[in-house]
């Protein structure tokens, strides 16, 4: 058999292996909360003053980027803080990942601040906006705050 057919067989085998691995990974995809579902649930709770949310409602957003999320309604806002995963890159990388999730999950949001220490979005008209801020806080933690103003 010539080299071309051997290479094709290897590529085909690698492709089948990758696809079968993808199927196995997809079987467990429901085990991880969706950042989009968490974001949409949090934003939708703005009208109720975030009172119907529980601390676990923010976990789906924090879990892909860090551990030990602490979330809850605070003074008319919903806040989550967590420590970025050591293997996930820098705090800035984690913040950019959260900002990318916000942009893709909430395409109607306007991204008006993009800095290493702060990402800010808003939804709605002036005077009735939902504000979404991702910032760094003491100890290298990340904070997501969603509020209505």
C-alpha positions in Angstrom: 0.0 0.0 0.0 1.4 3.4 -0.9 2.0 6.3 1.6 -1.1 8.2 0.4 -3.5 5.4 1.5 -1.7 4.9 4.8 -2.0 8.6 5.5 -5.7 8.6 4.6 -6.3 5.6 6.9 -4.5 7.4 9.8 -6.5 10.6 9.2 -9.7 8.7 8.9 -9.0 6.8 12.1 -8.0 10.0 13.9 -11.2 11.6 12.7 -13.4 8.7 13.9 -11.5 8.8 17.3 -12.1 12.5 17.6 -15.7 12.2 16.7 -16.3 9.3 19.1 -14.6 11.3 21.8 -16.8 14.3 21.0 -19.9 12.1 21.3 -18.7 10.9 24.8 -18.1 14.5 25.8 -21.5 15.6 24.5 -23.2 12.9 26.6 -21.9 14.8 29.7 -22.7 18.3 28.4 -25.8 18.5 30.5 -23.8 18.0 33.6 -22.3 21.6 33.3 -24.7 24.5 33.7 -25.0 26.7 30.7 -23.5 30.2 31.0 -26.2 31.5 28.5 -29.0 30.0 30.6 -27.6 31.5 33.8 -27.1 35.0 32.2 -30.6 35.0 30.7 -32.2 33.9 33.9 -30.3 36.6 35.9 -31.2 39.4 33.4 -34.8 38.3 33.3 -35.0 38.6 37.1 -34.2 42.3 37.0 -37.9 43.3 37.1 -38.4 41.4 40.3 -35.4 43.0 41.9 -33.6 39.7 41.6 -35.6 38.4 44.6 -36.5 35.1 42.9 -32.9 34.2 42.3 -30.9 31.8 44.5 -27.2 31.8 45.0 -26.9 28.8 42.7 -28.4 30.8 39.8 -25.0 32.4 39.1 -23.0 29.2 39.3 -23.6 28.3 35.7 -21.8 31.5 34.7 -18.9 31.2 37.0 -18.3 27.4 36.7 -16.5 27.5 33.3 -14.1 30.1 34.5 -13.5 29.5 38.2 -14.4 27.9 41.4 -16.1 28.8 44.7 -18.8 31.1 43.3 -20.6 33.2 45.9 -23.7 34.7 44.4 -26.8 36.5 45.6 -29.1 39.5 45.5 -27.6 42.5 47.1 -29.2 46.0 47.2 -31.2 45.7 44.0 -28.5 43.8 42.1 -27.4 40.3 41.6 -23.7 39.7 42.2 -21.4 36.7 41.9 -17.7 36.5 42.9 -15.4 33.7 42.2 -11.7 32.8 42.0 -10.4 32.1 38.4 -9.1 28.6 37.8 -5.3 28.5 37.9 -5.2 26.6 34.7 -7.6 29.0 32.9 -5.1 31.7 32.2 -5.0 35.1 33.9 -7.8 36.9 35.6 -8.0 39.1 32.4 -8.5 36.0 30.3 -11.3 34.8 32.5 -12.9 38.2 32.4 -12.7 38.3 28.6 -14.3 34.8 28.5 -17.2 36.0 30.6 -17.5 39.1 28.4 -17.5 36.9 25.3 -20.3 34.8 26.8 -22.3 38.0 27.6 -21.8 39.2 24.0 -22.8 35.9 22.4 -25.7 35.1 24.8 -27.2 38.6 24.9 -26.6 39.9 21.4 -28.8 42.9 22.1 -26.5 44.1 24.8 -24.2 47.1 24.1 -20.5 46.6 25.2 -19.4 50.0 26.2 -16.3 49.4 28.4 -13.6 46.9 27.5 -10.5 47.2 29.8 -8.3 44.7 31.6 -10.0 45.5 34.9 -13.6 46.1 33.8 -16.0 44.9 31.2 -19.4 46.6 31.0 -22.6 46.0 29.0 -26.1 47.4 29.1 -29.5 46.4 27.8 -32.5 48.7 27.2 -33.2 52.4 26.8 -31.6 55.2 28.9 -33.5 55.4 32.2 -34.5 51.8 32.1 -31.3 49.9 31.6 -30.0 46.6 32.9 -26.3 47.1 33.6 -23.9 44.2 33.5 -20.4 44.7 34.8 -17.5 42.2 35.2 -14.6 43.5 37.3 -11.7 42.3 39.3 -11.8 42.6 43.1 -9.5 42.0 46.0 -7.5 38.8 45.9 -7.7 38.4 42.1 -11.3 37.4 42.3 -13.8 38.2 39.5 -17.2 39.9 40.2 -20.2 39.9 38.0 -22.8 42.5 38.9 -26.2 42.8 37.2 -28.4 45.7 38.2 -31.2 47.8 37.0 -31.0 51.6 36.8 
